[in-house]
Amino acid sequence: MTTSAASAQQAAVRERPSTGLWRDAWGRLLKNRLAILGLFLVITLIFLGVFGPLLAPYPYSQQDLKAVLAGGHGPLPPGSPGHILGTDQLGRDLLSRLLDGARISVSVAFVVQVVIILIGVPIGALAGWFGGRTDNFLMRFTDIIYAFPDLLFIILLSVAFRETVFGQALDGLLLVFVAIGITSWVTVARLVRGQMLALKETEFVEAARAIGVSDRKIVTRHLLPNGMGPIIVAITLGIPAAILAEATLAYIGIGVQPPRASWGSLIAEGQKFIRSEPHLVTFPAIAIALALIGFTFLGDGLRDALDPKLKGKQ
């Protein structure tokens, strides 16, 4: 009787389809409604950022002075002829400028993460793999960067290089990319170091060493791929911080140069008319909020989906 039950159980196990880590995580992610909502918002933001110039009814810097003069020398309200969301005080279509702001936010969101990966991953990998003095030196350097106020450091870099060729490149976007990136890599570096320390003593690493695989190949082909889950989650959750940092810089007049339309600069320009034309502040604020919510929900969902402890519970 016992033998029959054991045989049936083994047959059931053999019949169960095997799934890899990523397919299993994708299945758990699809069951998370907030994560799917976040994924939808992220895809929408990326679509608007990529195809914004094609969808915009006007160029982001074009002025409709006739409409503004006819409307009383001020911003046009939403629903005005030819301007669904109205215009700003200079007669520029607000929808077109919001779409340009989406392009800036998408650029910042992903380019900054590339900068973070290029800095944080090598430092964390070197510290975790070699240990000893290398680990101590790199982690103390990381602690120094972590202790310095991020926003203050970004402002100092932006002000110092704003008038240079580097600061003017890409309408000031290149400086924003670098300034935010070099102050935000600390979390990824620490995370990669922890993954290296946890994985470098495992059996498959010992086997790779025994057959003569070089340290570089062990780290790049074995350790980093096996530790990608937490790194992806950290990068996804770091995107909202980058978007908010860029909007904050634009709000205080640092970063993207006019006439480009960052969501932060749109809020700064619209607050002068917040009582008479609140839509100038409301619409870009809603855009920032939706972008932050989307990436936060998606990051939380990825964290739960890639957690091995949850495997088989859902």
Secondary structure, DSSP 8 states (H G I E B T S, - for coil): -HHHHHHHHHHHHHHS----HHHHHHHHHHT-HHHHHHHHHHHHHHHHHHHHHHH-SS-TT-B-HHHHHHTTSS---TTBTTBTT-B-TTSBBHHHHHHHHHHHHHHHHHHHHHHHHHHHHHHHHHHHHH-HHHHHHHHHHHHHHHHS-HHHHHHHHHHHHTTSHHHHGGGGHHHHHHHHHTTS-HHHHHHHHHHHHHHTTSHHHHHHHHTT--HHHHIIIIIHHHTHHHHHHHHHHHHHHHHHHHHHHHHTT-SS-TTS--HHHHHHHHGGGTTT-THHHHHHHHHHHHHHHHHHHHHHHHHHHT-GGGTTT-
